[in-house]
Amino acid sequence: MINRYSGIRQSIRAGLKKGWSGLIWLLKILVPISFATALLVHFGIIYKLDFLLNPLMNLICLPASAALVLIAGLFTGIYGTVAALSVMPFSMDHMILMAVFTLISHNIIQESMVQGNSGINPFFAGFFRLVSAFIVTFACAKIMGVTPGTGAGISMAVPAGSGISFPAMIWKWSLTTLGLCLQIFLIIMPLMVMIELAKYFNVIAVVTRFFSPVLSVLGLDRSCGMLWMTAAVFGLAYGSAVIVEETNSTRYDPKDLTRLHLSIGINHAMIEDPALFLPLGIPPFWLWIPRLIAAMIAAWLFSAFSFAWSLYAKRTCHKKICDH
């Protein structure tokens, strides 16, 4: 009994230590990126970057002004997109497409860095999510029969400063960032303790066995069950400390880990992120199903590519041996 209590205390201490180190690591990324984004928004610079996406808007059946909303999502996350959609007059079809795009590609810099620290190249992770966002949005547009519309004009872009002074912007950013950090702290610390306790009581093996049929359908290896659940429930930002810590402390097959990252890069934060769009009247089907299907396809395609590549490598090696 004494050994049991000692093991529990050690697990709690280990969880708190890992949670704290993970939080510090995340803040080193979150705070500077968040502040840089706030400056871009305040001075209106972010709204001058629409030329980067304007040529691509017709390809995914969106009006040119949608580029502003997509850029806001890419740099500021889901909240930026929801805020923009709440004040810009787009049709419901166009809002659905922008929601699909943003749910896949939001907050791409910070979340790509998280993936980069947990088993996949960050530049590839970001590029893959961006390409996936365009492909999935294009497919949804064709299924819905959407054609590009006039929508809101570029003149409706948020003006520099957004009507508040620079000191007021700094104060608002500070409060928002502090609140976000507190939320992350309240998630990471108990979650890391729970994971360490789950390891101690061998609960993780039971949980992964329970979810193994789901993971198999998704094209993922069951060894990645805890990582997938963390990303699915908490997302890549809130769950980043757990994901990074687990991948650094546990040996995963590189192919299984890459397949996982391709999947969760497309489909993560399955509860909170889609729910943020519901007040806009967007049908739930388009907020949950396209991402889920796309994540499954990405994982299965990677598996097929890996299998084909291994066969090619074996045949090439066999041919060389025969030639000798």
C-alpha positions as a Markdown table, in Angstrom:
| # | Residue | x | y | z |
|---|---|---|---|---|
| 1 | Met | 0.0 | 0.0 | 0.0 |
| 2 | Ile | 2.8 | 2.4 | 0.8 |
| 3 | Asn | 4.5 | 1.6 | -2.5 |
| 4 | Arg | 1.2 | 2.3 | -4.2 |
| 5 | Tyr | 0.8 | 5.8 | -2.6 |
| 6 | Ser | 4.5 | 6.5 | -3.4 |
| 7 | Gly | 3.9 | 5.5 | -7.0 |
| 8 | Ile | 0.9 | 7.8 | -7.2 |
| 9 | Arg | 2.8 | 10.7 | -5.7 |
| 10 | Gln | 5.6 | 10.2 | -8.1 |
| 11 | Ser | 3.2 | 10.1 | -11.1 |
| 12 | Ile | 1.6 | 13.3 | -9.9 |
| 13 | Arg | 4.9 | 15.1 | -9.5 |
| 14 | Ala | 6.1 | 13.8 | -12.9 |
| 15 | Gly | 2.8 | 15.0 | -14.5 |
| 16 | Leu | 3.1 | 18.5 | -13.0 |
| 17 | Lys | 6.8 | 18.7 | -14.0 |
| 18 | Lys | 6.0 | 17.7 | -17.6 |
| 19 | Gly | 3.0 | 20.0 | -17.7 |
| 20 | Trp | 5.0 | 23.0 | -16.5 |
| 21 | Ser | 7.9 | 22.4 | -18.9 |
| 22 | Gly | 5.4 | 21.9 | -21.7 |
| 23 | Leu | 3.6 | 25.1 | -20.8 |
| 24 | Ile | 6.9 | 27.1 | -20.8 |
| 25 | Trp | 7.8 | 25.6 | -24.2 |
| 26 | Leu | 4.4 | 26.5 | -25.7 |
| 27 | Leu | 4.5 | 30.1 | -24.3 |
| 28 | Lys | 7.8 | 30.7 | -26.0 |
| 29 | Ile | 6.0 | 30.1 | -29.3 |
| 30 | Leu | 2.5 | 31.4 | -28.5 |
| 31 | Val | 3.4 | 34.8 | -27.0 |
| 32 | Pro | 5.7 | 36.2 | -29.7 |
| 33 | Ile | 3.5 | 34.8 | -32.6 |
| 34 | Ser | 0.4 | 36.2 | -31.0 |
| 35 | Phe | 2.0 | 39.6 | -30.4 |
| 36 | Ala | 3.3 | 39.8 | -34.0 |
| 37 | Thr | -0.2 | 38.9 | -35.3 |
| 38 | Ala | -1.8 | 41.6 | -33.1 |
| 39 | Leu | 0.6 | 44.2 | -34.6 |
| 40 | Leu | -0.2 | 43.0 | -38.1 |
| 41 | Val | -3.9 | 43.3 | -37.4 |
| 42 | His | -3.7 | 46.7 | -35.6 |
| 43 | Phe | -1.7 | 48.4 | -38.3 |
| 44 | Gly | -3.9 | 46.8 | -41.1 |
| 45 | Ile | -0.9 | 45.0 | -42.6 |
| 46 | Ile | -2.7 | 41.6 | -42.5 |
| 47 | Tyr | -5.5 | 43.0 | -44.6 |
| 48 | Lys | -3.1 | 44.1 | -47.4 |
| 49 | Leu | -2.0 | 40.5 | -47.8 |
| 50 | Asp | -5.1 | 39.4 | -49.7 |
| 51 | Phe | -3.3 | 39.6 | -53.0 |
| 52 | Leu | -1.6 | 36.3 | -52.0 |
| 53 | Leu | -4.9 | 34.4 | -52.1 |
| 54 | Asn | -7.0 | 36.5 | -54.5 |
| 55 | Pro | -5.9 | 34.6 | -57.6 |
| 56 | Leu | -6.9 | 31.3 | -55.9 |
| 57 | Met | -10.4 | 32.3 | -54.7 |
| 58 | Asn | -12.1 | 31.5 | -58.0 |
| 59 | Leu | -10.6 | 28.0 | -57.9 |
| 60 | Ile | -12.6 | 27.3 | -54.7 |
| 61 | Cys | -15.7 | 29.2 | -55.8 |
| 62 | Leu | -15.3 | 32.1 | -53.4 |
| 63 | Pro | -15.4 | 35.9 | -54.1 |
| 64 | Ala | -12.2 | 37.8 | -53.9 |
| 65 | Ser | -13.1 | 39.4 | -50.6 |
| 66 | Ala | -13.1 | 36.0 | -49.0 |
| 67 | Ala | -9.3 | 36.2 | -49.1 |
| 68 | Leu | -9.4 | 38.6 | -46.1 |
| 69 | Val | -11.4 | 36.1 | -44.0 |
| 70 | Leu | -9.1 | 33.2 | -44.9 |
| 71 | Ile | -6.0 | 35.2 | -44.1 |
| 72 | Ala | -7.5 | 36.1 | -40.7 |
| 73 | Gly | -8.0 | 32.4 | -40.1 |
| 74 | Leu | -4.6 | 31.4 | -41.2 |
| 75 | Phe | -2.9 | 33.9 | -38.9 |
| 76 | Thr | -5.3 | 34.5 | -36.0 |
| 77 | Gly | -7.2 | 31.2 | -35.8 |
| 78 | Ile | -10.9 | 30.3 | -35.8 |
| 79 | Tyr | -11.9 | 33.4 | -33.8 |
| 80 | Gly | -10.6 | 35.7 | -36.5 |
| 81 | Thr | -12.6 | 34.0 | -39.1 |
| 82 | Val | -15.8 | 33.9 | -37.0 |
| 83 | Ala | -15.4 | 37.6 | -36.2 |
| 84 | Ala | -15.0 | 38.5 | -39.8 |
| 85 | Leu | -17.9 | 36.4 | -41.0 |
| 86 | Ser | -20.1 | 37.9 | -38.4 |
| 87 | Val | -19.8 | 41.4 | -40.0 |
| 88 | Met | -19.2 | 40.7 | -43.7 |
| 89 | Pro | -22.2 | 39.9 | -45.9 |
| 90 | Phe | -21.5 | 36.5 | -47.5 |
| 91 | Ser | -24.0 | 33.9 | -48.6 |
| 92 | Met | -24.5 | 30.8 | -46.5 |
| 93 | Asp | -22.8 | 28.7 | -49.2 |
| 94 | His | -19.7 | 30.9 | -49.1 |
| 95 | Met | -19.6 | 30.9 | -45.3 |
| 96 | Ile | -19.7 | 27.1 | -45.4 |
| 97 | Leu | -16.7 | 27.0 | -47.7 |
| 98 | Met | -14.7 | 29.5 | -45.6 |
| 99 | Ala | -15.5 | 27.5 | -42.5 |
| 100 | Val | -14.3 | 24.3 | -44.1 |
| 101 | Phe | -11.1 | 26.0 | -45.3 |
| 102 | Thr | -10.4 | 27.6 | -41.9 |
| 103 | Leu | -11.1 | 24.5 | -39.8 |
| 104 | Ile | -8.3 | 22.8 | -41.7 |
| 105 | Ser | -5.7 | 25.6 | -42.1 |
| 106 | His | -6.3 | 27.9 | -39.1 |
| 107 | Asn | -3.4 | 29.1 | -36.9 |
| 108 | Ile | -1.1 | 27.4 | -39.3 |
| 109 | Ile | 2.2 | 28.9 | -38.2 |
| 110 | Gln | 1.9 | 28.0 | -34.5 |
| 111 | Glu | 0.4 | 24.6 | -35.0 |
| 112 | Ser | 2.9 | 23.6 | -37.7 |
| 113 | Met | 5.7 | 24.4 | -35.2 |
| 114 | Val | 3.9 | 22.1 | -32.7 |
| 115 | Gln | 3.8 | 19.3 | -35.2 |
| 116 | Gly | 7.4 | 20.0 | -36.1 |
| 117 | Asn | 8.4 | 19.4 | -32.5 |
| 118 | Ser | 6.6 | 16.1 | -32.4 |
| 119 | Gly | 7.6 | 14.0 | -35.4 |
| 120 | Ile | 7.1 | 15.8 | -38.7 |
| 121 | Asn | 8.8 | 18.5 | -40.7 |
| 122 | Pro | 7.0 | 21.8 | -39.8 |
| 123 | Phe | 7.2 | 23.2 | -43.3 |
| 124 | Phe | 5.8 | 20.0 | -44.8 |
| 125 | Ala | 3.0 | 20.0 | -42.1 |
| 126 | Gly | 2.0 | 23.6 | -42.9 |
| 127 | Phe | 2.2 | 23.0 | -46.7 |
| 128 | Phe | 0.1 | 19.8 | -46.4 |
| 129 | Arg | -2.6 | 21.5 | -44.4 |
| 130 | Leu | -2.8 | 24.4 | -46.8 |
| 131 | Val | -3.0 | 22.2 | -49.9 |
| 132 | Ser | -5.6 | 20.0 | -48.1 |
| 133 | Ala | -7.7 | 23.0 | -47.2 |
| 134 | Phe | -7.8 | 24.1 | -50.9 |
| 135 | Ile | -8.6 | 20.5 | -52.1 |
| 136 | Val | -11.3 | 19.8 | -49.5 |
| 137 | Thr | -12.9 | 23.2 | -50.0 |
| 138 | Phe | -12.9 | 22.8 | -53.8 |
| 139 | Ala | -14.5 | 19.3 | -53.4 |
| 140 | Cys | -17.2 | 20.7 | -51.1 |
| 141 | Ala | -17.9 | 23.6 | -53.5 |
| 142 | Lys | -18.4 | 21.1 | -56.4 |
| 143 | Ile | -20.7 | 18.9 | -54.2 |
| 144 | Met | -22.7 | 21.9 | -53.2 |
| 145 | Gly | -22.8 | 23.4 | -56.7 |
| 146 | Val | -21.4 | 26.7 | -55.5 |
| 147 | Thr | -20.2 | 29.3 | -58.0 |
| 148 | Pro | -18.1 | 32.4 | -57.2 |
| 149 | Gly | -20.2 | 35.3 | -56.1 |
| 150 | Thr | -19.7 | 39.0 | -55.6 |
| 151 | Gly | -20.1 | 38.9 | -51.9 |
| 152 | Ala | -18.4 | 41.6 | -49.8 |
| 153 | Gly | -16.0 | 44.0 | -51.4 |
| 154 | Ile | -12.4 | 44.6 | -50.5 |
| 155 | Ser | -13.4 | 48.0 | -49.2 |
| 156 | Met | -14.9 | 46.3 | -46.2 |
| 157 | Ala | -11.5 | 45.3 | -44.8 |
| 158 | Val | -10.9 | 46.1 | -41.2 |
| 159 | Pro | -9.1 | 49.5 | -41.1 |
| 160 | Ala | -5.7 | 50.0 | -39.5 |
| 161 | Gly | -6.0 | 50.2 | -35.8 |
| 162 | Ser | -9.5 | 48.8 | -35.7 |
| 163 | Gly | -10.6 | 52.1 | -34.1 |
| 164 | Ile | -8.5 | 51.7 | -30.9 |
| 165 | Ser | -5.3 | 53.3 | -29.8 |
| 166 | Phe | -2.0 | 51.4 | -29.8 |
| 167 | Pro | -1.8 | 51.3 | -25.9 |
| 168 | Ala | -5.4 | 50.1 | -25.8 |
| 169 | Met | -4.5 | 47.4 | -28.3 |
| 170 | Ile | -1.5 | 46.3 | -26.2 |
| 171 | Trp | -3.7 | 46.2 | -23.1 |
| 172 | Lys | -6.4 | 44.2 | -24.8 |
| 173 | Trp | -3.8 | 41.8 | -26.3 |
| 174 | Ser | -2.2 | 41.4 | -22.9 |
| 175 | Leu | -5.5 | 40.5 | -21.2 |
| 176 | Thr | -6.5 | 38.1 | -24.0 |
| 177 | Thr | -3.1 | 36.4 | -24.0 |
| 178 | Leu | -3.1 | 36.1 | -20.2 |
| 179 | Gly | -6.6 | 34.5 | -20.3 |
| 180 | Leu | -5.5 | 32.1 | -23.1 |
| 181 | Cys | -2.4 | 31.1 | -21.1 |
| 182 | Leu | -4.5 | 30.5 | -18.0 |
| 183 | Gln | -6.9 | 28.3 | -20.0 |
| 184 | Ile | -4.0 | 26.3 | -21.4 |
| 185 | Phe | -2.5 | 26.0 | -17.9 |
| 186 | Leu | -5.8 | 24.7 | -16.6 |
| 187 | Ile | -5.9 | 22.1 | -19.4 |
| 188 | Ile | -2.3 | 21.0 | -19.6 |
| 189 | Met | -1.5 | 20.5 | -15.9 |
| 190 | Pro | -4.4 | 18.1 | -14.9 |
| 191 | Leu | -4.1 | 16.4 | -18.3 |
| 192 | Met | -0.5 | 15.6 | -17.9 |
| 193 | Val | -1.1 | 14.3 | -14.3 |
| 194 | Met | -4.0 | 12.2 | -15.6 |
| 195 | Ile | -1.7 | 10.7 | -18.3 |
| 196 | Glu | 1.0 | 9.9 | -15.8 |
| 197 | Leu | -1.5 | 8.3 | -13.5 |
| 198 | Ala | -3.0 | 6.4 | -16.5 |
| 199 | Lys | 0.4 | 5.1 | -17.3 |
| 200 | Tyr | 1.0 | 4.0 | -13.7 |
| 201 | Phe | -2.4 | 2.1 | -13.5 |
| 202 | Asn | -2.0 | 0.8 | -17.1 |
| 203 | Val | -5.2 | 2.5 | -18.2 |
| 204 | Ile | -3.7 | 3.8 | -21.5 |
| 205 | Ala | -3.5 | 0.2 | -22.9 |
| 206 | Val | -7.2 | -0.3 | -22.1 |
| 207 | Val | -8.2 | 3.0 | -23.7 |
| 208 | Thr | -6.2 | 2.4 | -26.8 |
| 209 | Arg | -7.7 | -1.1 | -27.2 |
| 210 | Phe | -11.2 | 0.5 | -26.8 |
| 211 | Phe | -10.5 | 3.0 | -29.5 |
| 212 | Ser | -8.6 | 0.6 | -31.8 |
| 213 | Pro | -11.6 | 0.0 | -34.1 |
| 214 | Val | -12.0 | 3.7 | -34.6 |
| 215 | Leu | -8.3 | 4.2 | -35.2 |
| 216 | Ser | -8.3 | 1.4 | -37.7 |
| 217 | Val | -11.2 | 3.0 | -39.7 |
| 218 | Leu | -9.3 | 6.3 | -39.6 |
| 219 | Gly | -6.2 | 4.5 | -41.1 |
| 220 | Leu | -4.1 | 5.0 | -37.9 |
| 221 | Asp | -2.1 | 2.7 | -35.8 |
| 222 | Arg | -3.6 | 2.0 | -32.3 |
| 223 | Ser | -0.3 | 2.9 | -30.6 |
| 224 | Cys | -1.1 | 6.5 | -31.5 |
| 225 | Gly | -4.4 | 6.4 | -29.7 |
| 226 | Met | -3.5 | 8.7 | -26.9 |
| 227 | Leu | -2.0 | 11.3 | -29.3 |
| 228 | Trp | -5.1 | 11.1 | -31.5 |
| 229 | Met | -7.5 | 11.6 | -28.7 |
| 230 | Thr | -5.5 | 14.6 | -27.3 |
| 231 | Ala | -5.5 | 16.3 | -30.7 |
| 232 | Ala | -9.2 | 15.4 | -31.4 |
| 233 | Val | -10.4 | 16.8 | -28.1 |
| 234 | Phe | -8.0 | 19.6 | -27.2 |
| 235 | Gly | -6.5 | 20.5 | -30.6 |
| 236 | Leu | -2.9 | 21.1 | -31.6 |
| 237 | Ala | -2.6 | 24.3 | -29.7 |
| 238 | Tyr | -4.1 | 23.4 | -26.3 |
| 239 | Gly | -2.9 | 19.8 | -26.6 |
| 240 | Ser | 0.6 | 20.7 | -27.9 |
| 241 | Ala | 2.4 | 20.2 | -24.6 |
| 242 | Val | 1.0 | 16.7 | -24.2 |
| 243 | Ile | 1.6 | 15.8 | -27.9 |
| 244 | Val | 5.2 | 17.0 | -27.8 |
| 245 | Glu | 6.0 | 15.4 | -24.4 |
| 246 | Glu | 4.5 | 12.0 | -25.4 |
| 247 | Thr | 6.3 | 11.8 | -28.8 |
| 248 | Asn | 9.6 | 12.7 | -27.1 |
| 249 | Ser | 9.2 | 10.2 | -24.3 |
| 250 | Thr | 7.6 | 7.3 | -26.2 |
| 251 | Arg | 9.1 | 5.4 | -29.2 |
| 252 | Tyr | 6.7 | 5.5 | -32.2 |
| 253 | Asp | 7.2 | 4.1 | -35.6 |
| 254 | Pro | 8.1 | 7.1 | -37.9 |
| 255 | Lys | 5.5 | 6.0 | -40.5 |
| 256 | Asp | 2.8 | 5.7 | -37.9 |
| 257 | Leu | 3.7 | 9.1 | -36.5 |
| 258 | Thr | 3.7 | 10.7 | -39.9 |
| 259 | Arg | 0.3 | 9.2 | -40.7 |
| 260 | Leu | -1.1 | 10.5 | -37.5 |
| 261 | His | 0.2 | 14.0 | -38.1 |
| 262 | Leu | -1.3 | 14.1 | -41.6 |
| 263 | Ser | -4.6 | 13.0 | -40.1 |
| 264 | Ile | -4.7 | 15.4 | -37.1 |
| 265 | Gly | -3.3 | 18.2 | -39.2 |
| 266 | Ile | -6.6 | 18.1 | -41.1 |
| 267 | Asn | -8.9 | 17.0 | -38.3 |
| 268 | His | -8.3 | 18.2 | -34.8 |
| 269 | Ala | -10.2 | 20.1 | -32.0 |
| 270 | Met | -13.3 | 18.3 | -33.1 |
| 271 | Ile | -15.5 | 19.7 | -30.3 |
| 272 | Glu | -14.7 | 23.4 | -29.8 |
| 273 | Asp | -13.6 | 24.6 | -33.3 |
| 274 | Pro | -16.6 | 23.5 | -35.3 |
| 275 | Ala | -19.0 | 24.6 | -32.5 |
| 276 | Leu | -17.7 | 28.2 | -32.9 |
| 277 | Phe | -19.3 | 28.4 | -36.3 |
| 278 | Leu | -22.7 | 27.1 | -35.2 |
| 279 | Pro | -24.0 | 30.6 | -34.1 |
| 280 | Leu | -23.5 | 31.7 | -37.7 |
| 281 | Gly | -26.1 | 29.2 | -38.8 |
| 282 | Ile | -23.7 | 26.9 | -40.6 |
| 283 | Pro | -25.1 | 23.3 | -40.9 |
| 284 | Pro | -23.2 | 20.9 | -38.5 |
| 285 | Phe | -22.7 | 18.4 | -41.4 |
| 286 | Trp | -20.2 | 20.7 | -43.2 |
| 287 | Leu | -18.4 | 21.5 | -39.9 |
| 288 | Trp | -17.6 | 17.9 | -39.0 |
| 289 | Ile | -17.9 | 15.5 | -41.9 |
| 290 | Pro | -15.6 | 16.9 | -44.6 |
| 291 | Arg | -12.6 | 17.2 | -42.3 |
| 292 | Leu | -13.2 | 13.7 | -40.9 |
| 293 | Ile | -13.4 | 12.1 | -44.4 |
| 294 | Ala | -10.4 | 14.1 | -45.6 |
| 295 | Ala | -8.3 | 12.9 | -42.6 |
| 296 | Met | -9.3 | 9.3 | -43.3 |
| 297 | Ile | -8.4 | 9.6 | -47.0 |
| 298 | Ala | -5.0 | 11.3 | -46.2 |
| 299 | Ala | -4.1 | 8.5 | -43.7 |
| 300 | Trp | -5.1 | 5.7 | -46.1 |
| 301 | Leu | -3.3 | 7.3 | -49.1 |
| 302 | Phe | -0.1 | 7.6 | -47.0 |
| 303 | Ser | -0.4 | 3.9 | -46.1 |
| 304 | Ala | -0.9 | 3.0 | -49.8 |
| 305 | Phe | 2.0 | 5.1 | -50.8 |
| 306 | Ser | 4.3 | 3.6 | -48.1 |
| 307 | Phe | 3.3 | 0.1 | -49.1 |
| 308 | Ala | 3.9 | 0.8 | -52.8 |
| 309 | Trp | 7.2 | 2.4 | -52.0 |
| 310 | Ser | 8.3 | -0.5 | -49.9 |
| 311 | Leu | 7.5 | -2.9 | -52.7 |
| 312 | Tyr | 9.4 | -0.8 | -55.2 |
| 313 | Ala | 12.4 | -0.7 | -52.9 |
| 314 | Lys | 12.3 | -4.5 | -52.4 |
| 315 | Arg | 12.1 | -5.1 | -56.2 |
| 316 | Thr | 15.0 | -2.6 | -56.8 |
| 317 | Cys | 17.1 | -4.3 | -54.2 |
| 318 | His | 16.3 | -7.8 | -55.6 |
| 319 | Lys | 17.1 | -6.7 | -59.1 |
| 320 | Lys | 20.5 | -5.3 | -58.0 |
| 321 | Ile | 21.3 | -8.6 | -56.2 |
| 322 | Cys | 20.3 | -10.6 | -59.3 |
| 323 | Asp | 22.5 | -8.4 | -61.5 |
| 324 | His | 25.5 | -9.1 | -59.3 |
